Amino acid sequence: MSVFTHLVAQLGRLLEPVLAESATAAAIVLFTVLVRLALHPLSRAAFRGATPVAGCLPVLLQLPVFFVMYRAFSSAEVGGAANELLGHRLFAAPLGARWTEALGDGGLFGAQGLVFLGLFAAIGVVAAWSAVRGRRAAANAPVPAPVLPAALAGKGGAAQAVVSPEQVEAMRKLGGVLPLLSFGTLVTAAVVPLAAGLYLLTTTAWSVAERAWLQHRKDRAGEGVRSSL
């Protein structure tokens, strides 16, 4: 954790001449972007459906980063020394503060409360964007052709489809509901330190934008193939 603290502190010092007290908050965003850039090849492989493991790895590899972020802004000491990150702020709110603490210091619309409300609003916008795109993708998903068991298909006999219309409809409904889970990020952001909430906002926004970009590239490649035929 001390390595992470040192890295974020150094990034904050580089940004401090421009962003003053909010430099460390910007360093957290920059650090999150660097992590997601490193994981982009795995995310791209997961989007293409390369392997089931590829789809899980980007999420699993982010969990230790989130845990370290949480601990770094929850501990008063790091490596036996005072935690220098706890003294930094995002506007009026300390990066180690939680929403409940902000409510006790000025109320919902106090200086700190407004910072958290801005964070929640940004996460809500990202979650809504994810939900809209997810439902649209589920509605436009092609219906797979009926698949016969290999033993019966080889004999040319009639058999019941493995993928029934009811199953396809259920998969489409599930695809429309899953994006709504992004709103669960709001609940998490309300109970973790502000710094961890910033990490959640940045990585969630990256995930939605990354998927939209990959889908756009896939659609353009498909149009290119169709136009060449």
ChimeraX commands (.cxc) that place a marker at each C-alpha (Angstrom):
marker #1 position 0.00,0.00,0.00 radius 0.5
marker #1 position 2.92,2.35,0.67 radius 0.5
marker #1 position 3.95,2.00,-2.99 radius 0.5
marker #1 position 0.48,3.08,-4.09 radius 0.5
marker #1 position 0.49,5.98,-1.61 radius 0.5
marker #1 position 3.88,7.13,-2.88 radius 0.5
marker #1 position 2.80,6.91,-6.53 radius 0.5
marker #1 position -0.43,8.87,-6.01 radius 0.5
marker #1 position 1.40,11.44,-3.90 radius 0.5
marker #1 position 4.01,11.93,-6.63 radius 0.5
marker #1 position 1.34,12.31,-9.31 radius 0.5
marker #1 position -0.42,14.82,-7.07 radius 0.5
marker #1 position 2.75,16.89,-6.68 radius 0.5
marker #1 position 3.15,17.02,-10.47 radius 0.5
marker #1 position -0.41,18.30,-10.87 radius 0.5
marker #1 position -0.40,20.61,-7.85 radius 0.5
marker #1 position 0.81,23.75,-9.71 radius 0.5
marker #1 position -2.29,23.56,-11.90 radius 0.5
marker #1 position -4.96,22.04,-9.66 radius 0.5
marker #1 position -3.85,23.15,-6.17 radius 0.5
marker #1 position -5.69,21.23,-3.40 radius 0.5
marker #1 position -7.58,19.05,-5.91 radius 0.5
marker #1 position -4.34,17.73,-7.43 radius 0.5
marker #1 position -4.45,14.45,-5.50 radius 0.5
marker #1 position -8.04,13.85,-6.62 radius 0.5
marker #1 position -6.90,14.34,-10.21 radius 0.5
marker #1 position -3.98,11.98,-9.52 radius 0.5
marker #1 position -6.47,9.29,-8.47 radius 0.5
marker #1 position -8.36,9.73,-11.74 radius 0.5
marker #1 position -5.10,9.58,-13.70 radius 0.5
marker #1 position -3.97,6.48,-11.79 radius 0.5
marker #1 position -7.31,4.77,-12.55 radius 0.5
marker #1 position -6.95,5.60,-16.25 radius 0.5
marker #1 position -3.45,4.08,-16.27 radius 0.5
marker #1 position -4.80,0.90,-14.65 radius 0.5
marker #1 position -7.59,0.64,-17.22 radius 0.5
marker #1 position -5.17,1.24,-20.08 radius 0.5
marker #1 position -3.06,-1.65,-18.81 radius 0.5
marker #1 position -6.18,-3.85,-18.69 radius 0.5
marker #1 position -7.48,-2.77,-22.10 radius 0.5
marker #1 position -6.09,-5.80,-24.00 radius 0.5
marker #1 position -7.99,-8.10,-21.64 radius 0.5
marker #1 position -11.16,-6.02,-21.99 radius 0.5
marker #1 position -10.84,-6.17,-25.78 radius 0.5
marker #1 position -10.40,-9.95,-25.66 radius 0.5
marker #1 position -13.44,-10.25,-23.39 radius 0.5
marker #1 position -15.55,-8.17,-25.79 radius 0.5
marker #1 position -14.57,-10.43,-28.67 radius 0.5
marker #1 position -15.49,-13.47,-26.60 radius 0.5
marker #1 position -11.99,-14.92,-26.78 radius 0.5
marker #1 position -12.28,-16.97,-23.60 radius 0.5
marker #1 position -14.60,-16.99,-20.57 radius 0.5
marker #1 position -11.58,-16.25,-18.36 radius 0.5
marker #1 position -10.83,-13.09,-20.34 radius 0.5
marker #1 position -14.23,-11.72,-19.40 radius 0.5
marker #1 position -13.57,-12.16,-15.67 radius 0.5
marker #1 position -9.95,-11.04,-15.45 radius 0.5
marker #1 position -10.48,-7.25,-15.94 radius 0.5
marker #1 position -12.96,-7.21,-13.05 radius 0.5
marker #1 position -10.90,-9.49,-10.79 radius 0.5
marker #1 position -7.68,-7.55,-11.38 radius 0.5
marker #1 position -9.38,-4.30,-10.37 radius 0.5
marker #1 position -10.50,-5.62,-6.98 radius 0.5
marker #1 position -7.01,-5.41,-5.38 radius 0.5
marker #1 position -6.63,-1.86,-6.76 radius 0.5
marker #1 position -9.95,-0.82,-5.25 radius 0.5
marker #1 position -9.05,-2.48,-1.94 radius 0.5
marker #1 position -5.72,-0.64,-1.80 radius 0.5
marker #1 position -7.48,2.64,-2.66 radius 0.5
marker #1 position -9.97,2.04,0.13 radius 0.5
marker #1 position -7.28,1.20,2.69 radius 0.5
marker #1 position -5.05,4.10,1.64 radius 0.5
marker #1 position -7.76,6.63,2.44 radius 0.5
marker #1 position -9.04,4.86,5.54 radius 0.5
marker #1 position -5.77,4.40,7.45 radius 0.5
marker #1 position -4.21,7.14,9.53 radius 0.5
marker #1 position -0.76,5.56,9.12 radius 0.5
marker #1 position 1.05,3.95,6.20 radius 0.5
marker #1 position 4.24,1.99,6.89 radius 0.5
marker #1 position 4.50,3.45,10.39 radius 0.5
marker #1 position 4.32,7.06,9.15 radius 0.5
marker #1 position 1.42,9.50,9.02 radius 0.5
marker #1 position -0.71,9.09,5.90 radius 0.5
marker #1 position -0.07,12.22,3.86 radius 0.5
marker #1 position -2.97,11.53,1.50 radius 0.5
marker #1 position -5.62,12.15,4.16 radius 0.5
marker #1 position -4.85,15.86,4.20 radius 0.5
marker #1 position -5.84,16.35,0.56 radius 0.5
marker #1 position -9.25,17.41,-0.69 radius 0.5
marker #1 position -11.56,17.52,-3.66 radius 0.5
marker #1 position -12.81,21.09,-3.40 radius 0.5
marker #1 position -14.24,21.31,0.16 radius 0.5
marker #1 position -14.37,17.57,0.95 radius 0.5
marker #1 position -11.41,15.57,2.33 radius 0.5
marker #1 position -10.57,12.57,0.15 radius 0.5
marker #1 position -10.80,10.31,3.19 radius 0.5
marker #1 position -14.28,11.54,4.16 radius 0.5
marker #1 position -17.46,9.51,3.76 radius 0.5
marker #1 position -20.91,10.80,2.88 radius 0.5
marker #1 position -22.20,10.28,6.42 radius 0.5
marker #1 position -19.43,12.51,7.72 radius 0.5
marker #1 position -20.28,15.15,5.12 radius 0.5
marker #1 position -23.92,15.08,6.26 radius 0.5
marker #1 position -22.77,15.74,9.81 radius 0.5
marker #1 position -20.66,18.71,8.68 radius 0.5
marker #1 position -23.02,21.13,6.98 radius 0.5
marker #1 position -25.80,18.78,5.98 radius 0.5
marker #1 position -26.88,17.56,2.55 radius 0.5
marker #1 position -26.25,20.89,0.83 radius 0.5
marker #1 position -23.21,21.92,2.85 radius 0.5
marker #1 position -19.82,22.45,1.23 radius 0.5
marker #1 position -18.82,18.79,1.61 radius 0.5
marker #1 position -22.32,17.50,0.89 radius 0.5
marker #1 position -22.37,19.26,-2.48 radius 0.5
marker #1 position -19.13,17.53,-3.48 radius 0.5
marker #1 position -20.68,14.13,-2.75 radius 0.5
marker #1 position -23.90,15.08,-4.54 radius 0.5
marker #1 position -21.82,15.99,-7.61 radius 0.5
marker #1 position -20.08,12.61,-7.41 radius 0.5
marker #1 position -23.40,10.77,-7.09 radius 0.5
marker #1 position -24.87,12.73,-10.01 radius 0.5
marker #1 position -21.90,11.84,-12.23 radius 0.5
marker #1 position -22.13,8.15,-11.29 radius 0.5
marker #1 position -25.89,8.25,-11.96 radius 0.5
marker #1 position -25.34,9.70,-15.44 radius 0.5
marker #1 position -22.79,6.98,-16.26 radius 0.5
marker #1 position -25.09,4.26,-14.90 radius 0.5
marker #1 position -28.03,5.59,-16.93 radius 0.5
marker #1 position -25.89,5.67,-20.07 radius 0.5
marker #1 position -24.83,2.08,-19.41 radius 0.5
marker #1 position -28.45,1.00,-18.85 radius 0.5
marker #1 position -29.68,2.65,-22.06 radius 0.5
marker #1 position -26.90,1.12,-24.15 radius 0.5
marker #1 position -27.40,-2.29,-22.53 radius 0.5
marker #1 position -31.14,-2.35,-23.19 radius 0.5
marker #1 position -30.64,-1.16,-26.76 radius 0.5
marker #1 position -28.04,-3.87,-27.37 radius 0.5
marker #1 position -30.33,-6.51,-25.85 radius 0.5
marker #1 position -33.26,-5.39,-28.00 radius 0.5
marker #1 position -31.17,-5.44,-31.18 radius 0.5
marker #1 position -29.42,-8.73,-30.46 radius 0.5
marker #1 position -29.86,-11.22,-33.32 radius 0.5
marker #1 position -31.97,-14.28,-32.62 radius 0.5
marker #1 position -29.75,-17.38,-32.83 radius 0.5
marker #1 position -30.87,-20.12,-35.18 radius 0.5
marker #1 position -32.23,-23.30,-33.58 radius 0.5
marker #1 position -29.43,-25.75,-32.80 radius 0.5
marker #1 position -29.97,-29.50,-33.02 radius 0.5
marker #1 position -28.14,-32.01,-30.86 radius 0.5
marker #1 position -25.24,-33.42,-32.84 radius 0.5
marker #1 position -26.49,-37.01,-32.60 radius 0.5
marker #1 position -29.89,-36.17,-34.10 radius 0.5
marker #1 position -28.68,-33.56,-36.54 radius 0.5
marker #1 position -26.30,-36.06,-38.10 radius 0.5
marker #1 position -29.17,-38.47,-38.75 radius 0.5
marker #1 position -31.32,-35.82,-40.34 radius 0.5
marker #1 position -34.09,-36.48,-37.82 radius 0.5
marker #1 position -36.40,-33.86,-36.40 radius 0.5
marker #1 position -35.55,-32.59,-32.94 radius 0.5
marker #1 position -36.58,-29.84,-30.60 radius 0.5
marker #1 position -34.45,-26.70,-30.77 radius 0.5
marker #1 position -31.88,-26.39,-28.02 radius 0.5
marker #1 position -32.38,-22.60,-27.97 radius 0.5
marker #1 position -36.11,-21.97,-27.82 radius 0.5
marker #1 position -37.79,-18.57,-28.48 radius 0.5
marker #1 position -38.63,-18.39,-24.76 radius 0.5
marker #1 position -34.97,-18.83,-23.85 radius 0.5
marker #1 position -33.93,-16.17,-26.33 radius 0.5
marker #1 position -36.48,-13.75,-24.87 radius 0.5
marker #1 position -35.25,-14.54,-21.35 radius 0.5
marker #1 position -31.66,-13.82,-22.42 radius 0.5
marker #1 position -32.76,-10.51,-23.92 radius 0.5
marker #1 position -34.56,-9.52,-20.72 radius 0.5
marker #1 position -31.51,-10.46,-18.68 radius 0.5
marker #1 position -29.35,-8.36,-20.99 radius 0.5
marker #1 position -31.65,-5.41,-20.31 radius 0.5
marker #1 position -31.59,-5.86,-16.54 radius 0.5
marker #1 position -27.85,-6.43,-16.03 radius 0.5
marker #1 position -26.85,-2.84,-16.96 radius 0.5
marker #1 position -29.09,-1.60,-14.13 radius 0.5
marker #1 position -26.57,-3.13,-11.72 radius 0.5
marker #1 position -24.38,-0.13,-12.52 radius 0.5
marker #1 position -26.63,1.86,-10.21 radius 0.5
marker #1 position -25.30,-0.30,-7.38 radius 0.5
marker #1 position -22.11,1.76,-7.69 radius 0.5
marker #1 position -24.08,4.63,-6.15 radius 0.5
marker #1 position -24.65,2.61,-3.00 radius 0.5
marker #1 position -20.98,1.70,-2.75 radius 0.5
marker #1 position -19.86,5.29,-3.34 radius 0.5
marker #1 position -22.08,6.41,-0.46 radius 0.5
marker #1 position -20.27,4.24,2.11 radius 0.5
marker #1 position -16.62,4.32,0.99 radius 0.5
marker #1 position -14.15,7.22,1.24 radius 0.5
marker #1 position -14.48,9.96,-1.39 radius 0.5
marker #1 position -11.23,8.83,-3.04 radius 0.5
marker #1 position -12.64,5.32,-3.58 radius 0.5
marker #1 position -15.81,6.89,-4.97 radius 0.5
marker #1 position -13.70,8.80,-7.49 radius 0.5
marker #1 position -12.06,5.53,-8.50 radius 0.5
marker #1 position -15.48,3.91,-8.97 radius 0.5
marker #1 position -16.72,6.82,-11.10 radius 0.5
marker #1 position -13.63,6.80,-13.30 radius 0.5
marker #1 position -13.45,3.04,-13.85 radius 0.5
marker #1 position -17.22,2.76,-14.49 radius 0.5
marker #1 position -17.15,5.61,-17.00 radius 0.5
marker #1 position -14.13,4.00,-18.68 radius 0.5
marker #1 position -15.92,0.63,-18.92 radius 0.5
marker #1 position -19.00,2.13,-20.57 radius 0.5
marker #1 position -17.00,4.31,-22.98 radius 0.5
marker #1 position -14.62,1.45,-23.80 radius 0.5
marker #1 position -17.48,-0.91,-24.63 radius 0.5
marker #1 position -19.19,1.74,-26.76 radius 0.5
marker #1 position -15.96,2.30,-28.68 radius 0.5
marker #1 position -15.36,-1.42,-29.20 radius 0.5
marker #1 position -18.96,-1.86,-30.38 radius 0.5
marker #1 position -18.54,1.07,-32.78 radius 0.5
marker #1 position -15.41,-0.50,-34.25 radius 0.5
marker #1 position -17.19,-3.84,-34.59 radius 0.5
marker #1 position -20.14,-2.24,-36.35 radius 0.5
marker #1 position -17.86,-0.35,-38.75 radius 0.5
marker #1 position -15.93,-3.53,-39.53 radius 0.5
marker #1 position -19.22,-5.32,-40.23 radius 0.5
marker #1 position -20.36,-2.54,-42.56 radius 0.5
marker #1 position -17.03,-2.74,-44.38 radius 0.5
marker #1 position -17.42,-6.49,-44.90 radius 0.5
marker #1 position -20.99,-6.09,-46.18 radius 0.5
marker #1 position -20.04,-3.30,-48.59 radius 0.5
marker #1 position -17.24,-5.41,-50.07 radius 0.5
marker #1 position -19.59,-8.29,-50.91 radius 0.5
marker link #1:1,2 radius 0.2
marker link #1:2,3 radius 0.2
marker link #1:3,4 radius 0.2
marker link #1:4,5 radius 0.2
marker link #1:5,6 radius 0.2
marker link #1:6,7 radius 0.2
marker link #1:7,8 radius 0.2
marker link #1:8,9 radius 0.2
marker link #1:9,10 radius 0.2
marker link #1:10,11 radius 0.2
marker link #1:11,12 radius 0.2
marker link #1:12,13 radius 0.2
marker link #1:13,14 radius 0.2
marker link #1:14,15 radius 0.2
marker link #1:15,16 radius 0.2
marker link #1:16,17 radius 0.2
marker link #1:17,18 radius 0.2
marker link #1:18,19 radius 0.2
marker link #1:19,20 radius 0.2
marker link #1:20,21 radius 0.2
marker link #1:21,22 radius 0.2
marker link #1:22,23 radius 0.2
marker link #1:23,24 radius 0.2
marker link #1:24,25 radius 0.2
marker link #1:25,26 radius 0.2
marker link #1:26,27 radius 0.2
marker link #1:27,28 radius 0.2
marker link #1:28,29 radius 0.2
marker link #1:29,30 radius 0.2
marker link #1:30,31 radius 0.2
marker link #1:31,32 radius 0.2
marker link #1:32,33 radius 0.2
marker link #1:33,34 radius 0.2
marker link #1:34,35 radius 0.2
marker link #1:35,36 radius 0.2
marker link #1:36,37 radius 0.2
marker link #1:37,38 radius 0.2
marker link #1:38,39 radius 0.2
marker link #1:39,40 radius 0.2
marker link #1:40,41 radius 0.2
marker link #1:41,42 radius 0.2
marker link #1:42,43 radius 0.2
marker link #1:43,44 radius 0.2
marker link #1:44,45 radius 0.2
marker link #1:45,46 radius 0.2
marker link #1:46,47 radius 0.2
marker link #1:47,48 radius 0.2
marker link #1:48,49 radius 0.2
marker link #1:49,50 radius 0.2
marker link #1:50,51 radius 0.2
marker link #1:51,52 radius 0.2
marker link #1:52,53 radius 0.2
marker link #1:53,54 radius 0.2
marker link #1:54,55 radius 0.2
marker link #1:55,56 radius 0.2
marker link #1:56,57 radius 0.2
marker link #1:57,58 radius 0.2
marker link #1:58,59 radius 0.2
marker link #1:59,60 radius 0.2
marker link #1:60,61 radius 0.2
marker link #1:61,62 radius 0.2
marker link #1:62,63 radius 0.2
marker link #1:63,64 radius 0.2
marker link #1:64,65 radius 0.2
marker link #1:65,66 radius 0.2
marker link #1:66,67 radius 0.2
marker link #1:67,68 radius 0.2
marker link #1:68,69 radius 0.2
marker link #1:69,70 radius 0.2
marker link #1:70,71 radius 0.2
marker link #1:71,72 radius 0.2
marker link #1:72,73 radius 0.2
marker link #1:73,74 radius 0.2
marker link #1:74,75 radius 0.2
marker link #1:75,76 radius 0.2
marker link #1:76,77 radius 0.2
marker link #1:77,78 radius 0.2
marker link #1:78,79 radius 0.2
marker link #1:79,80 radius 0.2
marker link #1:80,81 radius 0.2
marker link #1:81,82 radius 0.2
marker link #1:82,83 radius 0.2
marker link #1:83,84 radius 0.2
marker link #1:84,85 radius 0.2
marker link #1:85,86 radius 0.2
marker link #1:86,87 radius 0.2
marker link #1:87,88 radius 0.2
marker link #1:88,89 radius 0.2
marker link #1:89,90 radius 0.2
marker link #1:90,91 radius 0.2
marker link #1:91,92 radius 0.2
marker link #1:92,93 radius 0.2
marker link #1:93,94 radius 0.2
marker link #1:94,95 radius 0.2
marker link #1:95,96 radius 0.2
marker link #1:96,97 radius 0.2
marker link #1:97,98 radius 0.2
marker link #1:98,99 radius 0.2
marker link #1:99,100 radius 0.2
marker link #1:100,101 radius 0.2
marker link #1:101,102 radius 0.2
marker link #1:102,103 radius 0.2
marker link #1:103,104 radius 0.2
marker link #1:104,105 radius 0.2
marker link #1:105,106 radius 0.2
marker link #1:106,107 radius 0.2
marker link #1:107,108 radius 0.2
marker link #1:108,109 radius 0.2
marker link #1:109,110 radius 0.2
marker link #1:110,111 radius 0.2
marker link #1:111,112 radius 0.2
marker link #1:112,113 radius 0.2
marker link #1:113,114 radius 0.2
marker link #1:114,115 radius 0.2
marker link #1:115,116 radius 0.2
marker link #1:116,117 radius 0.2
marker link #1:117,118 radius 0.2
marker link #1:118,119 radius 0.2
marker link #1:119,120 radius 0.2
marker link #1:120,121 radius 0.2
marker link #1:121,122 radius 0.2
marker link #1:122,123 radius 0.2
marker link #1:123,124 radius 0.2
marker link #1:124,125 radius 0.2
marker link #1:125,126 radius 0.2
marker link #1:126,127 radius 0.2
marker link #1:127,128 radius 0.2
marker link #1:128,129 radius 0.2
marker link #1:129,130 radius 0.2
marker link #1:130,131 radius 0.2
marker link #1:131,132 radius 0.2
marker link #1:132,133 radius 0.2
marker link #1:133,134 radius 0.2
marker link #1:134,135 radius 0.2
marker link #1:135,136 radius 0.2
marker link #1:136,137 radius 0.2
marker link #1:137,138 radius 0.2
marker link #1:138,139 radius 0.2
marker link #1:139,140 radius 0.2
marker link #1:140,141 radius 0.2
marker link #1:141,142 radius 0.2
marker link #1:142,143 radius 0.2
marker link #1:143,144 radius 0.2
marker link #1:144,145 radius 0.2
marker link #1:145,146 radius 0.2
marker link #1:146,147 radius 0.2
marker link #1:147,148 radius 0.2
marker link #1:148,149 radius 0.2
marker link #1:149,150 radius 0.2
marker link #1:150,151 radius 0.2
marker link #1:151,152 radius 0.2
marker link #1:152,153 radius 0.2
marker link #1:153,154 radius 0.2
marker link #1:154,155 radius 0.2
marker link #1:155,156 radius 0.2
marker link #1:156,157 radius 0.2
marker link #1:157,158 radius 0.2
marker link #1:158,159 radius 0.2
marker link #1:159,160 radius 0.2
marker link #1:160,161 radius 0.2
marker link #1:161,162 radius 0.2
marker link #1:162,163 radius 0.2
marker link #1:163,164 radius 0.2
marker link #1:164,165 radius 0.2
marker link #1:165,166 radius 0.2
marker link #1:166,167 radius 0.2
marker link #1:167,168 radius 0.2
marker link #1:168,169 radius 0.2
marker link #1:169,170 radius 0.2
marker link #1:170,171 radius 0.2
marker link #1:171,172 radius 0.2
marker link #1:172,173 radius 0.2
marker link #1:173,174 radius 0.2
marker link #1:174,175 radius 0.2
marker link #1:175,176 radius 0.2
marker link #1:176,177 radius 0.2
marker link #1:177,178 radius 0.2
marker link #1:178,179 radius 0.2
marker link #1:179,180 radius 0.2
marker link #1:180,181 radius 0.2
marker link #1:181,182 radius 0.2
marker link #1:182,183 radius 0.2
marker link #1:183,184 radius 0.2
marker link #1:184,185 radius 0.2
marker link #1:185,186 radius 0.2
marker link #1:186,187 radius 0.2
marker link #1:187,188 radius 0.2
marker link #1:188,189 radius 0.2
marker link #1:189,190 radius 0.2
marker link #1:190,191 radius 0.2
marker link #1:191,192 radius 0.2
marker link #1:192,193 radius 0.2
marker link #1:193,194 radius 0.2
marker link #1:194,195 radius 0.2
marker link #1:195,196 radius 0.2
marker link #1:196,197 radius 0.2
marker link #1:197,198 radius 0.2
marker link #1:198,199 radius 0.2
marker link #1:199,200 radius 0.2
marker link #1:200,201 radius 0.2
marker link #1:201,202 radius 0.2
marker link #1:202,203 radius 0.2
marker link #1:203,204 radius 0.2
marker link #1:204,205 radius 0.2
marker link #1:205,206 radius 0.2
marker link #1:206,207 radius 0.2
marker link #1:207,208 radius 0.2
marker link #1:208,209 radius 0.2
marker link #1:209,210 radius 0.2
marker link #1:210,211 radius 0.2
marker link #1:211,212 radius 0.2
marker link #1:212,213 radius 0.2
marker link #1:213,214 radius 0.2
marker link #1:214,215 radius 0.2
marker link #1:215,216 radius 0.2
marker link #1:216,217 radius 0.2
marker link #1:217,218 radius 0.2
marker link #1:218,219 radius 0.2
marker link #1:219,220 radius 0.2
marker link #1:220,221 radius 0.2
marker link #1:221,222 radius 0.2
marker link #1:222,223 radius 0.2
marker link #1:223,224 radius 0.2
marker link #1:224,225 radius 0.2
marker link #1:225,226 radius 0.2
marker link #1:226,227 radius 0.2
marker link #1:227,228 radius 0.2
marker link #1:228,229 radius 0.2
view
